Amino acid sequence: MNRVRIVGPGRAGSSFAAALSHIGIHVDLVGRNDAVDQAASGVDAVLIATPDRVISEVAAAIAPGSAVVMHCSGASTLDVLAPHALVGSIHPLMALPNAEVGAHRLLNGGWFAVSGDAICRHLVQNLGGSSFDVPDSARTLYHATAAISANHLVALLAQVERLAGAAGVPCEAFWDLARGSFADVKQVGAHGALTGPAARGDLATLDAHRGALPPEELELYNALADAAMQLARERDQSPDAESSTGQVRHTTD
């Protein structure tokens, strides 16, 4: 693949443009007010990097040609690329906040969800990343999982920020604890990494927590405490409960 045309000069489009240019692919970046009807002419692939709501409109405006027409949406299926015969999807499982940071992440060996034409997998290989296939039937579930792993994690850490401030404790101490928990999940899985009062069924401590928390923080705390207790029950009922219990010990015990 030698030439790619990117429709959409926003954060994703600019990030892909910089990353692809870095690996020697000629990139044409189409602006917001530029005509797109001939976007599939004279290139190997067209990457639509617009907001999801207009992908189908943009794809329909492009005259079909020999180029593969792709989008980089995590939630959209391939049918939004009609009427094109050669279609694909390449979704970087990473945040692309601006062109400089985004290009660095695209080139840094990350993960990409792909589907459709094989050119998507080749593109990931050229970027130095790893790909996995997500069929249209699992697309929404995949994107929900991505939102939980990134956006919901940020929302949870925002609660840590608020409560650490209220307790007069530096957030940095909790970031180190969170990093340790994340590393434990990667090493032994969620069941083996779970510690703390919910893991050991210490209802008295959980109730004490609820009494100390501001009322507006209780809904999120209760939801996650319930989820942690369910995780502990699943762990304790599993056939390998003895080997998975007690692998990790934190000061939260």
C-alpha positions in Angstrom: 0.0 0.0 0.0 1.5 3.3 -1.1 -1.2 5.9 -1.1 -4.1 6.6 1.3 -6.6 9.4 1.3 -8.0 10.4 4.7 -11.4 12.1 4.8 -11.6 14.2 8.0 -8.9 16.4 9.4 -9.9 16.1 13.0 -7.9 14.4 15.8 -8.2 10.8 14.4 -7.6 11.8 10.8 -4.6 14.0 11.6 -3.1 11.3 13.9 -3.4 8.7 11.1 -2.1 11.1 8.6 1.1 11.8 10.6 1.6 8.2 11.5 1.2 6.9 8.0 3.4 9.6 6.6 6.1 8.6 9.1 6.2 5.0 7.7 6.5 6.2 4.1 2.9 6.1 2.9 1.8 9.1 0.8 -1.2 10.7 2.5 -3.8 13.0 1.1 -5.8 14.7 3.9 -9.2 15.9 2.7 -10.6 19.0 4.5 -14.0 19.5 5.9 -15.2 21.6 3.0 -13.5 19.7 0.2 -15.3 17.6 -2.3 -15.1 13.8 -1.7 -16.7 12.4 -4.8 -13.4 11.4 -6.3 -11.7 10.4 -3.0 -11.4 6.8 -4.1 -9.5 7.6 -7.3 -5.8 7.2 -7.5 -5.3 5.7 -4.0 -5.1 2.3 -2.5 -7.4 3.1 0.4 -9.7 5.7 1.7 -10.0 6.2 5.5 -13.1 8.0 6.6 -12.2 9.6 9.9 -15.3 11.7 10.5 -17.7 11.6 13.4 -19.8 8.4 13.4 -23.0 10.1 12.6 -21.8 11.2 9.1 -19.8 8.2 8.0 -22.6 6.7 5.9 -23.2 10.1 4.3 -19.6 10.6 3.4 -19.3 7.0 2.1 -22.3 7.5 -0.1 -20.9 10.7 -1.6 -17.7 8.9 -2.7 -17.9 7.4 -6.2 -17.0 3.7 -6.0 -13.6 2.7 -7.4 -10.8 0.2 -6.9 -9.8 1.6 -3.5 -10.8 0.0 -0.2 -13.0 2.3 1.7 -12.5 2.1 5.5 -13.6 3.8 8.6 -11.9 4.1 12.0 -15.0 4.0 14.2 -15.2 1.6 17.1 -19.0 1.3 17.1 -19.9 1.5 13.5 -20.4 -1.7 11.4 -19.3 -2.2 7.8 -22.7 -1.6 6.3 -22.4 2.2 6.8 -19.8 2.1 4.0 -22.3 1.2 1.3 -22.3 1.2 -1.7 -18.6 0.3 -1.8 -17.6 -3.3 -2.6 -14.2 -3.3 -0.9 -14.7 -2.1 2.7 -12.9 -2.4 6.0 -12.6 -1.0 9.5 -9.5 -0.1 11.6 -10.2 1.1 15.1 -7.2 2.0 17.3 -7.8 0.9 20.8 -6.2 4.1 22.2 -7.0 7.7 22.8 -5.9 10.1 20.0 -6.1 13.6 21.7 -4.1 15.4 19.0 -2.0 14.7 15.9 1.3 14.6 17.7 0.3 12.3 20.6 -2.0 10.3 18.4 0.6 9.5 15.8 3.0 8.5 18.6 0.5 6.1 20.0 -0.5 4.7 16.6 3.2 3.9 16.0 3.9 2.5 19.5 2.8 -1.1 19.1 -0.8 -0.7 20.2 -3.9 -2.8 19.6 -6.4 -2.3 16.7 -9.8 -3.8 16.1 -10.2 -4.6 12.4 -12.8 -6.1 10.1 -13.4 -6.5 6.4 -10.6 -6.3 3.8 -7.2 -7.7 4.6 -5.6 -4.2 3.8 -6.7 -3.2 7.4 -4.5 -5.9 8.9 -1.6 -5.0 6.6 -2.0 -1.4 7.7 -1.8 -2.4 11.4 1.3 -4.5 10.6 2.9 -1.5 8.9 2.2 0.7 11.9 3.9 -2.0 14.1 0.7 -2.8 16.0 -1.3 -5.9 16.8 -4.8 -6.5 15.5 -7.9 -8.6 16.4 -11.0 -9.2 14.3 -14.4 -7.9 15.6 -17.4 -9.0 13.5 -20.3 -6.6 13.0 -22.4 -8.7 15.4 -20.0 -8.0 18.3 -19.2 -4.4 17.3 -21.4 -2.6 19.9 -20.3 -4.9 22.7 -16.7 -4.4 21.8 -17.1 -0.6 21.8 -18.9 -0.8 25.2 -16.0 -2.7 26.6 -13.6 -0.1 25.3 -15.6 2.6 27.0 -15.6 0.8 30.3 -11.9 0.1 30.2 -11.1 3.8 29.4 -13.9 6.2 30.1 -15.4 4.5 33.1 -12.0 4.0 34.6 -11.4 7.7 34.3 -14.8 8.4 36.0 -13.8 6.0 38.9 -10.4 7.7 39.3 -12.2 11.1 39.4 -14.0 9.7 42.5 -10.6 8.9 44.0 -9.5 12.5 43.3 -12.5 13.9 45.1 -12.3 11.6 48.1 -8.5 12.0 48.5 -8.9 15.7 48.5 -11.7 15.5 51.1 -9.4 13.3 53.3 -6.4 15.6 52.8 -4.4 12.7 51.3 -2.2 13.1 48.1 -3.7 11.5 45.0 -0.2 10.3 44.0 -0.4 7.7 46.8 -3.6 6.2 45.3 -2.2 6.3 41.8 0.6 4.0 42.9 -2.0 1.7 44.5 -4.1 1.7 41.3 -1.1 0.9 39.2 -0.4 -2.1 41.4 -3.9 -3.4 41.1 -3.8 -2.9 37.3 -0.5 -4.9 37.2 -2.0 -7.6 39.3 -5.1 -8.0 37.0 -2.7 -8.3 34.0 -0.7 -11.0 35.9 -3.3 -13.1 37.6 -6.7 -12.0 36.3 -9.4 -10.1 38.2 -10.4 -13.0 40.5 -6.8 -13.4 41.7 -6.1 -9.7 42.0 -9.2 -8.8 44.1 -8.4 -7.8 47.7 -9.9 -5.6 50.4 -13.1 -5.8 52.5 -15.4 -6.9 49.7 -13.1 -9.7 48.8 -13.2 -11.1 52.3 -16.9 -10.4 53.0 -16.2 -7.8 55.7 -19.6 -6.2 55.7 -18.9 -4.1 58.8 -16.0 -2.3 57.1 -18.1 -1.7 54.0 -20.9 -0.2 56.2 -18.3 2.0 57.9 -17.1 3.2 54.5 -20.7 4.1 53.6 -21.1 6.1 56.8 -17.9 8.1 56.0 -18.7 8.8 52.4 -20.5 12.0 51.2 -24.1 11.0 50.1 -23.4 11.9 46.5 -20.6 9.4 46.3 -22.6 6.4 47.6 -24.2 5.3 44.4 -20.9 4.6 42.6 -19.4 3.1 45.7 -22.3 0.7 46.3 -22.4 -0.4 42.7 -18.7 -1.2 42.7 -18.7 -2.8 46.2 -21.6 -5.1 45.0 -19.6 -5.9 41.9 -16.5 -6.7 44.0 -18.5 -9.0 46.3 -19.9 -10.8 43.3 -16.4 -11.2 41.9 -15.3 -12.7 45.3 -18.2 -15.1 45.3 -17.3 -16.3 41.7 -13.7 -16.7 42.8 -14.6 -18.7 45.9 -16.9 -21.0 44.0 -14.5 -21.7 41.2 -12.8 -25.1 41.0 -9.3 -23.5 41.4 -10.4 -21.3 44.3 -7.5 -22.4 46.5 -4.9 -21.5 44.0 -6.5 -18.1 43.0 -7.1 -16.9 46.6 -4.4 -15.0 48.4 -2.1 -14.5 45.4 -2.1 -10.8 45.9 -1.9 -8.7 49.1 -2.3 -5.0 49.3 -2.4 -2.5 52.2 -6.2 -2.3 51.5 -6.5 -5.6 53.3 
